[in-house]
Amino acid sequence: MTTETRKYFVRYEDEIEPEKSTCGTRRRLVSTGDETPAYLHTVNITGSRAHYHKRATEFYYVLSGRGTMTLDGETFPLRKGMMVKIDPGCVHSSEGDHEVLVIGVPDIVEDDVFFPDEA
């Protein structure tokens, strides 16, 4: 008997339960337990607490809405179609009402979220 191992999976965003995160409400499209080197989440942001990661590099792609993102003290306007790369150690937060696709490398771990106001 042989065991078939799929080299793919398919997910639908509307079938994933939303959960609270540091940045808002996220849906984990690819994440912990998927045995992948990265994560992919959609996040609805209405305001986030300033934080940083020591290991993860994140890529934010704005899907809809508007707002601002602050990166190491510098603020940028956000709009649909904008991409932001955030390296480890960069303190970031976001204001407004927008949805982003976040890709992070390596895979997300909850102990890689740090708050500068708690340092």
C-alpha angles and dihedrals in degrees: 000000000000127000116224116219116195118225092207144036134202127216135179118214094218090058094056119091113239117236135190117260138172089270102040132279118345139187114208106223092169119007150119112356096025093098094232130134093235142032131232121198136165110221130192106209125196094158133331137206115250109260144146141206127229096203110020127084110202132202116200119196115188110229098177145341133039139264142113135280123206117208118185089333098314116111125213130185114245125215139158113295096025120132125201126189114206118193124206112282095027110128108223141176137161137215132193131045115297144129121231137184108226122199115185133186125232106029116279120272123181093225091064096074115097131178119214091209089063096049 
